[in-house]
Amino acid sequence: MGRKYHIKKGDTVYVITGESRGQQGRVLDLITKDGKAIVEGVNMVSRHTKPSAKHTQGGIIKKEAPVNVSNLMLVDPSTGKPTRTGRRFDENNKLVRYSKKTGEEIK
């Protein structure tokens, strides 16, 4: 089993460092063995591709490259600003993530 991360697939995240600093996007995929995430519209790279069934034209295609998870912060859904996260047990004894800024639960 891989390690636990502060972000999940589908979360909105903020890039805190690197070339894409300041950008926000939704996590499309989490690569747990490498500690990286693919974020929508962030860290775009150009790939030269041959024509195939998927891309009949071929040519240069822009796509997202993985970003290290340590360079991402979760965006608090209630405030829309980046926040650190913690884990605690709720009233049903289930482990949930919460925002360290507001103290609210993150779904």
N, C-alpha and C positions, 0 to 999 in steps of 0.2 A: 504494500500500500504506500502511496506517495505521501508527501507531507501536506499539512494544512496551510492554506493561504488565506489572506484577508480579503481576497476578491473571488468571485465566482463567474461562471459564464452567464452573460446577460446583464451584468452590472455596468453602470456608467462609471467610468474612471477618468481621472485627471492626470496628465503626464507632468511629473515634477522636475525632470531633468532630461537632457539630451537634445537632439535636433528638433524633436516635436514638442518641446517644452511649452506648456500652457494650453495644449489642445485637449479636448474631451472627446470621448467616444465610448461605444458599447463594446464589451468584451465578446468577441466572436468565438474564441477558443482558448483554452488554458492548457499549456503543455507542461504538466507537472514534473516530468522527469528532468526537464531543462530549467524549470523555474521561469518560464516565459509565457507571455500572453499575446494573442493577436487581437489588436484593437481596431475597430472600424474607422477608417480614414486617417490612421496614425502610422507614421514610419513607412510611407509609401516608397516602393522600389519599382524599377522598370525591369521587366523580364522579356528577353527576346525569345519568342516561341515559334516553332514550326507549325504549319497548318495541321489541325487535327479535327476530330469530330466535334469537340467542344468549342474550339476556336477555328472556324473554317478559314478565316482570313489569315491567321498567323500574325507576325509582326511584333511590335513592342506593346506589351500589356502592363499596366500599372496594377500592383497588388500590395497588400499589407504584409510587412515583415514582422516577426516576433519582437516584442519589447520585454526587457527584464521586469519581472513583477516588482522588484524593489524600486523601480522608477515610476510606479503607479500608485495613486491614492484613490480610494473610493470616494465618490461624490455622494454626500448626504442627500437623500431624496427630499427631505422636508425643507432644507435651506438652499440646496443647489450648489453648495460649496464643498471643497475637499475636506475630509476629516480622517482622523486615525480611527481604527476600529478595535473593539475588544470583544470578548466572548463571556457570556454569563448564562446561568440557567434561568428560564422563565418559570411562571407559576405551574406549568405542566411538567417541570423537571426536564425540559428540553433545552439543549444548548443553542443559543441564538447570538447573532452578531448585534452589536450596538454602537452608536456613534459616540466617540469620546467627547465631542464638542457639545452635543445637545442631550446625550444620555438616552435618546430614543432608539427603539429597536429598528433594525434594518431587515426588511423582508427579503 
